[in-house]
Amino acid sequence: MSKMPVPGAPLRLLLATGAWGFSFPAAKAVMLVQGTVLEGWPDWFQAGLVLMNRMLLATVLMAGLYWRNLGAIRACEWRQGIELGLCGGLGMLLQTDAQASIPASNSAFFTQFTCIFVPLVVALRERTLPAPRVYPACLMVLAGCAVLSGVTLDRLGFSRGEWETIAAAALFTAQILVLERSVHRGNDMRSTATVMFLVKGALFLPVVAAGVFSGTGIGTGLKERATLFFSVYANGPVLGITLALTVFSTVYGYATMTRWQSHVSATRAGLIYATEPLFATVWALFLPGWFSGMAGIGYANEHLSPQFFAGAVLILAANALLLRENRSPQASHSQSGPGA
């Protein structure tokens, strides 16, 4: 018997999604500050460094908060953490690599294919069609994301970058569904999240090492590159923004996802996570200017547009369609999710 949905769980997942939205302007600010220290180093390296630092620091923070649990992490919690880390980490790597060859708007749009993939996989697994309201909800989310990102049919393509982003969306779908497996319901999600952060950090480590050792686009000796690389960790703004990014977007956001997603359907969780671009836009209204003043970088605040309100209406209306989920045990069994 699966768990019944918990009324407060959607709100908690929405708050986690808001925390993820914070990561967009914060991560860009970190990359801009890093760029003043590691001038000329490629964008893929800068992105990999931000992601590695976030995940490894999150691992340290979780280990410090729950150090008594470290020796008691069970095999099932290691397994779930590894699955989540591989799915989420590989998805981030593909998404980041794709952003080097396609517009950011296309990346944002194709990433939201998770809201189509999740109900499709659930339907195939359960051998039953989704509830009727799921169809318009998914279409409304895709339309809302298209409006927000400014994507139009004539601008869509299917080059390597788009296919990489679609593959990333499939991996993010797998991450949602790993949290939905009933075999993991007895896990301590704090332990699972700690393992997940460790695995993600380990995935990004070779990317960063490849940049340091290869010297792509830099042209200095290994010793000089290594010295310059470690100087990043003496930069106050880099450390401060990275810490905020880690505590808020990584530890809080992903720990909340692993803890509460089990109490809503996987389909509903996917649609809640699709509100991330809305939060990213709101954060970008004031954070860039604040980061610029703190770190001495040129990063301008964004401004609201009619497209934002149109996209917001479509995405929020889609979530409202699924607000009253069927509470019967049978429906909960067919669509429940266990717990970024």
Number of C-alpha atoms within 10 A of each C-alpha: 8 19 16 19 23 13 13 11 20 21 12 17 25 22 20 26 26 23 25 23 24 24 22 19 23 22 20 16 25 24 21 21 24 23 17 13 16 19 12 12 21 15 15 17 19 21 21 25 22 21 26 23 20 24 26 21 21 26 24 15 16 22 17 11 11 13 13 10 13 15 8 10 17 14 10 15 23 18 15 24 27 21 20 29 27 21 23 24 27 19 25 21 21 19 24 21 19 24 20 12 13 18 16 14 19 23 24 22 25 22 24 28 24 26 26 22 20 24 24 16 16 20 16 11 10 13 10 11 12 17 14 8 11 21 13 13 25 26 16 21 29 26 18 29 32 21 21 24 20 17 19 11 7 6 10 15 12 10 11 13 22 23 16 23 29 24 19 28 28 21 23 27 27 22 22 28 25 22 28 23 16 16 12 19 16 9 17 16 22 22 24 26 29 28 26 32 31 21 23 27 24 17 20 24 17 13 18 20 15 12 21 21 13 14 17 14 10 15 12 12 12 13 11 11 20 15 10 15 18 11 13 18 13 9 14 13 20 21 15 14 20 22 17 15 26 24 18 18 25 25 25 17 24 21 23 24 27 25 21 24 28 28 23 26 29 28 28 27 27 25 27 24 22 28 23 23 27 22 21 20 20 18 21 22 15 15 19 21 19 13 22 18 12 13 20 14 17 14 19 15 17 15 11 11 9 10 16 20 15 15 25 21 14 20 27 19 17 26 23 11 14 18 12 9 16 15 12 10 14 13 15 20 17 18 22 29 28 26 30 25
